[in-house]
Amino acid sequence: MITNAAAKYLWDVQRAAERIARFTAGRTLDDYLADEMLSAAVERQFEIIGEALVGLRRIAPEAAAMVPDLPQIVAFRNVLIHAYGDVDSKEVWGTIQDDLPGLRDAVADLLRSGPSP
């Protein structure tokens, strides 16, 4: 069972992931590389995802353990925030295409097992 506090963090992850999907729908890697506002918006949402998962891990480690690749997601957030000069836009785009759908599914499953915030 997911607590209200844990659900809040999961809802934040879900909203940020939905925004990324909406921002990038119908777009290509070339669009992403050419549009600095798009890339900044996407990176900000990934930062929110990572920060929310840090909070989830702190208050509900058992729920956090059910999020696939959580350590890699947090590490990705750390690069975006602390090593922003080293961000590889192609890697970000690959994360959107390859990893975001699975994260969205995992978070949706966890939210179904708990309360709404």
N, C-alpha and C positions, 0 to 999 in steps of 0.2 A: 504494500500500500504506500502510495506517495503522499507525503504530508503537504499541507498548504504551502509551507515555505519552499519545499522542494518543487512543487508545482509552479510556483512563481518563476523560479529560475528556468524551468523547462518551457514555460510559456514565452519567456524572453528569447530562448534559443529558437523556438518555433517561429516566432514573429520575425526575427532577424533572418532566418533561413528562408522564410516566405518572401521577404523583401528582396533578398538576393535573387531568388528564382524569378520574381516579377521584374526586377531591374534588368535581368539578362535574357529574358524570354525573347526569342526571335533574333538575338544578337549573335555575332560571331566573335572569334578571337580577335580578328582584325578590328572590329567595332570596339571591342574592349581596349585594345592597345591604343586606339586613336582617340578615345573619349576619357579625358582625365577626370571629369566629373563622375562618370560611371565607375571608373576604377576606385576613386576615392570613396564613393558611396558603398561599393561592395566591400572594400577593405574595412570600413567602419562597422558594417554589419558582422563581418567575421570577428572583429575585435569584441563586439558585444557577445557573440556566441562563446568565444573563449572565456571572457570574464564571467559570464553566467555559469559556465561549467566549472570554473574555479570555485565559485560560490556554492554550487551544488555539491561538489566534492567535499567542501568544508562542512556543510550541514547534514548531508545525506550521502555518505560514502557508498552505501549499499545501492542506492539509485544511480549514483555516478558510475559505479562499476558496470552498469548495464548499458552505458553509452559506448558504442564501439569507437575505438581509437581516441578515447578522451585525452590521454597524454599527448598524442600528436596534435590534437586540436588546440590544446593549451599552448604547446610549443609554437604552433603556427601563429597564434595570437601574440605570443611574446616577440616573434620576429616582426610582425606587423607594427607593434608598438615600439619596441626597443632597437630593432635593427632595420628600420624602415628603408634605409638606403640600400639594403640587400634584398628587398622584395623582388621576386621574379614574377612578373605579371603573367607569364605563361604558366607558371606553377599555380598561381591563384586561379586562373581560368580552368586548369586541369582539376583543381579541387572542386570547383563549381560543378563541372561536368561529371566527375568520377565519384566524389565523396559526399557531396551535399544531399543527393537523393536518399542515401542510406541513413544519414544522420536524421533527416526529416522523418523517415519511417520509424527509426528507433525512438525518437522523441514522441511521436504520435502514439506509439505503443505504450510508452511510459505514462503519458498523460491520460490514456484511457483507463489506467489502473488507479487513478487518484482523483482528487477533487479539482474543481475549477478555481482559479485564483480569485 
